[in-house]
Amino acid sequence: MIKFENVSKSFQDDFWKKPKRVVNNLSFEVNKGSLCGFLGANGAGKTTSIKATLGFIHIDSGQISFDREMGKTPMEIRSRIGYFPESPYFYPHMTGHDFCMYLGQLQSIPKAKILERMNYWGERLAIAFAFEKKIRGYSKGMLQRLGFVSTLIHEPRLVILDEPLSGLDPVGRKEFKDILIDLNNRGVTIFFSSHIVSDVEEICDGLVVIRNGELFYSGKTEDLLNKETTKNLRVKFYAEKIPQDIQNSYTSIKNRDNFHIGTIPLEDKDKLLQSLLRENGSIHELILEKQSLEEIIYNTKKTGEVNL
């Protein structure tokens, strides 16, 4: 759906300063039908990459391309994209209804269709009650909801979101994530950046991570999580003493009243179970330890690259 090929972009603060490379030789793909998260620290180049994708800024070198079904001309392609920026501008004197109608008419959508879609998404996003109010009276969360409604008015095939979950309470984040999953199940490709890594881990099948404008990882979220899974088991068992078979490999975390909580290597699982069976012990918990996506991204130094 989106393909970056060796994309670079620099900015120059003023004439006397050397240009600063913000995106450096960046290559990745977002496949059709994926729900792809875009991660990176502040200043990593996420927003610059998104603006370049939308044609808001020109790149210095490389190429950004789209699937043929998105259209042949830049105008056709943009008409099939729904974009919601991190800091959108709303006309405060307008009502939510007028704002959505205005944006829908810019896409040449019949008024009846705009109303139908506005009412549907307004109810889904719990903002329909405020459509007749002036936008100047909206809270941050209400503005996020209104902005998302306006993003979906023209039924885009590709939705690009820059920090869509910022400023939302936990209930609002859950509602947004449910809608992203619903849209993706309908065949809409979604590419969104976020600082909330746990949200990306929860709903995204694909992942692009950049550091200092360069690719850190591109591939399936599951592949990265499995790749960095440790070969240890977290165990909780009851026994009068640590079974002799695992004494050398068992790492204790907590002991209390003959309950033992710790870790063992995966290959010692059968030894533990057989020892407990012989000594009338009991197993209460046996879980393969996994790092969270946040731990992997901020602790892993080796770059892995898997095609989406």
C-alpha positions in Angstrom: 0.0 0.0 0.0 2.9 2.4 0.9 6.5 1.8 -0.1 9.5 3.9 1.0 12.6 3.4 -1.0 15.8 5.0 0.3 14.0 8.2 1.4 16.1 11.0 2.8 15.0 14.5 4.0 17.0 17.3 5.6 16.0 20.7 7.0 18.0 23.9 7.3 17.2 26.2 10.2 18.8 29.2 8.5 21.2 30.0 5.7 24.3 29.9 7.8 23.7 26.5 9.4 24.4 23.1 7.9 21.2 21.2 6.9 20.1 18.5 9.5 19.3 15.1 8.1 15.9 14.1 9.7 15.2 11.0 7.6 18.1 9.0 6.3 17.9 6.4 3.6 14.7 5.1 5.0 13.1 2.0 3.3 10.0 0.0 4.4 6.6 -1.2 3.2 3.1 -1.2 4.6 1.1 -3.9 2.9 -2.5 -3.6 1.8 -4.9 -4.6 4.6 -2.4 -4.3 7.4 -2.8 -2.4 10.7 0.7 -1.0 11.1 2.1 0.9 14.0 4.8 3.5 13.5 7.1 3.9 16.5 10.1 6.1 17.4 11.2 8.6 20.0 10.5 12.3 19.7 12.6 13.6 16.8 13.0 10.2 15.2 11.4 11.4 12.0 7.9 10.0 12.2 6.0 13.1 11.5 8.4 14.1 8.7 7.9 10.7 7.1 4.1 11.0 7.3 4.1 14.5 5.8 6.4 13.3 3.0 3.9 10.4 2.4 1.1 12.8 2.0 3.1 15.1 -0.3 3.1 18.0 2.2 6.9 18.2 2.0 9.3 17.3 -0.7 11.9 14.7 -0.1 15.6 15.2 -1.0 16.1 11.7 -2.5 14.4 8.3 -2.8 10.9 7.5 -3.7 7.5 7.0 -2.0 4.9 5.0 -3.9 1.4 3.6 -3.5 -0.5 0.6 -4.8 -2.0 1.1 -8.2 -5.5 0.8 -6.8 -5.0 4.1 -4.9 -5.0 5.9 -8.2 -2.6 7.1 -11.0 -2.4 10.8 -10.1 -1.5 12.5 -6.8 -5.0 13.9 -6.6 -6.6 10.5 -7.0 -4.3 9.0 -4.4 -5.0 11.8 -1.8 -8.7 11.5 -2.3 -8.5 7.9 -1.1 -6.4 8.7 2.0 -7.9 9.7 5.4 -5.4 11.7 7.4 -5.6 12.9 11.0 -2.6 15.0 12.2 -1.3 15.2 15.8 -2.3 18.9 16.1 -5.2 19.5 13.8 -6.7 22.9 13.2 -10.5 23.3 13.7 -12.5 26.4 12.7 -13.8 27.4 16.2 -16.8 29.4 14.9 -18.2 26.4 13.1 -20.3 23.7 14.6 -19.2 20.1 14.4 -21.9 19.5 11.9 -20.8 22.4 9.7 -17.2 21.3 9.9 -17.9 17.7 8.7 -20.2 19.0 6.0 -17.5 21.3 4.8 -14.8 18.7 4.6 -17.2 16.2 2.9 -18.1 18.7 0.3 -14.4 19.3 -0.4 -14.4 15.7 -1.5 -17.5 16.2 -3.7 -19.6 13.8 -1.5 -23.4 14.3 -1.8 -24.9 15.9 1.3 -27.1 12.9 2.0 -24.0 10.6 2.1 -22.1 13.0 4.4 -25.0 13.1 6.8 -25.3 9.3 6.8 -21.6 8.8 7.5 -21.4 11.6 9.9 -24.3 10.3 12.0 -22.9 6.7 11.9 -19.4 7.7 13.0 -20.7 10.3 15.4 -22.6 7.7 17.3 -19.7 5.2 17.2 -17.3 7.9 18.5 -19.8 9.3 21.0 -19.6 12.8 19.6 -23.0 13.1 17.8 -24.5 14.9 20.8 -22.1 17.9 20.2 -22.5 18.3 16.4 -24.7 21.4 16.8 -22.3 23.0 19.3 -19.6 25.5 18.3 -16.2 23.8 18.1 -14.7 26.5 20.4 -16.5 24.8 23.3 -15.1 21.3 22.6 -12.7 19.6 25.0 -9.5 18.0 23.7 -11.1 14.6 23.7 -14.1 15.9 21.8 -11.9 17.5 19.2 -10.1 14.2 18.8 -13.4 12.4 18.2 -14.7 15.1 15.8 -11.4 15.0 13.9 -11.6 11.2 13.5 -15.2 11.5 12.2 -14.0 14.0 9.6 -11.2 11.7 8.6 -13.6 8.9 7.8 -16.3 10.9 6.0 -15.1 10.0 2.5 -14.6 6.3 3.3 -10.8 6.2 2.7 -8.9 3.1 1.6 -5.9 4.1 3.6 -6.0 5.9 7.0 -2.9 7.7 8.3 -3.0 8.9 11.8 -0.3 10.9 13.7 -0.7 10.3 17.5 -4.4 9.7 17.3 -4.7 8.4 20.9 -2.9 11.4 22.6 -5.2 13.4 24.9 -7.7 10.6 25.3 -8.7 9.0 28.6 -8.5 5.2 28.9 -12.2 4.8 27.8 -11.6 6.9 24.7 -8.4 5.0 23.8 -10.3 1.7 24.0 -13.1 3.1 21.8 -10.6 4.4 19.2 -8.7 1.1 19.2 -11.9 -0.9 18.7 -12.8 1.3 15.7 -9.3 0.9 14.2 -9.7 -2.8 14.4 -13.2 -2.6 12.9 -11.9 -0.5 10.0 -9.1 -2.8 9.4 -11.4 -5.8 9.4 -13.4 -4.0 6.6 -10.2 -3.9 4.5 -9.0 -0.4 5.3 -5.2 -0.2 5.6 -4.1 1.8 8.7 -0.8 3.3 9.4 -0.5 5.2 12.7 2.2 6.7 14.9 2.0 6.6 18.6 4.1 7.1 21.7 2.0 4.6 23.6 3.8 1.4 22.7 1.4 -0.9 24.6 -1.5 0.3 22.4 0.5 -0.6 19.2 1.4 -4.0 20.6 -2.2 -4.7 21.4 -3.8 -4.1 18.0 -1.1 -3.9 15.3 -0.1 -6.8 13.1 2.7 -4.8 11.5 5.3 -2.5 12.8 7.8 0.1 11.6 10.3 1.5 14.1 12.8 4.2 13.3 15.7 5.7 15.3 17.3 9.0 14.4 15.6 8.9 11.0 16.9 5.4 10.1 15.1 2.1 10.1 15.4 0.0 13.2 12.7 -2.6 12.5 10.2 -3.3 9.8 8.0 -6.4 9.9 5.3 -8.3 11.8 4.8 -7.4 15.4 4.6 -11.0 16.4 7.9 -11.8 14.7 9.7 -9.2 16.7 8.1 -10.4 20.0 8.9 -14.0 19.3 12.4 -13.2 18.2 13.2 -11.5 21.5 11.4 -14.1 23.7 13.7 -15.4 26.4 14.3 -19.1 26.8 13.3 -19.0 30.5 10.2 -20.1 32.3 8.6 -18.2 35.2 7.6 -20.9 37.7 5.6 -21.0 40.9 5.6 -24.3 42.7 5.0 -25.7 46.2 7.7 -28.0 47.7 9.5 -28.4 51.0 12.8 -27.7 49.2 14.1 -26.9 45.8 14.3 -30.1 43.7 17.9 -31.2 43.4 17.6 -31.6 39.6 17.1 -27.9 39.1 19.2 -26.4 42.0 22.0 -25.2 39.7 19.7 -23.6 37.2 16.9 -22.2 39.3 16.9 -18.5 40.0 14.8 -17.5 43.1 12.7 -14.4 43.0 10.5 -15.0 46.1 10.0 -17.8 48.7 7.3 -18.0 51.3 5.8 -20.9 53.3 7.3 -23.5 50.9 6.0 -21.6 47.8 8.8 -20.9 45.4 8.7 -18.3 42.7 11.5 -17.9 40.2 12.8 -18.8 36.8 14.3 -21.9 35.2 15.7 -22.5 31.7 13.1 -23.9 29.3 15.0 -27.2 28.9 14.6 -27.9 32.7 10.8 -27.9 32.6 10.5 -31.7 32.5 13.1 -32.1 35.3 11.1 -29.8 37.5 7.8 -31.5 36.9 9.2 -35.0 37.4 10.9 -33.9 40.6 7.7 -32.4 42.0 5.8 -35.5 41.2 8.3 -37.7 43.0 8.4 -35.4 46.1 4.7 -34.7 46.4 5.1 -31.1 45.3 2.7 -29.2 43.1 3.1 -26.7 40.2 1.0 -23.5 40.3 2.4 -21.5 37.4 4.5 -22.2 34.4 4.8 -19.3 31.9 7.3 -18.6 29.1 8.9 -15.2 29.9 8.4 -12.6 27.2 9.6 -9.0 27.0 7.0 -6.3 26.2 7.3 -4.5 22.9 8.4 -1.4 24.8 11.3 -3.3 26.4 12.4 -4.8 23.1 12.4 -1.5 21.2 14.3 0.5 23.8 16.7 -2.3 24.8 17.4 -4.2 21.7 20.5 -3.0 19.8 20.6 -5.4 16.9 18.4 -4.4 13.9 16.0 -7.0 12.7 14.2 -6.6 9.3 11.3 -8.8 8.2 9.1 -8.0 5.2 5.5 -7.2 6.1 
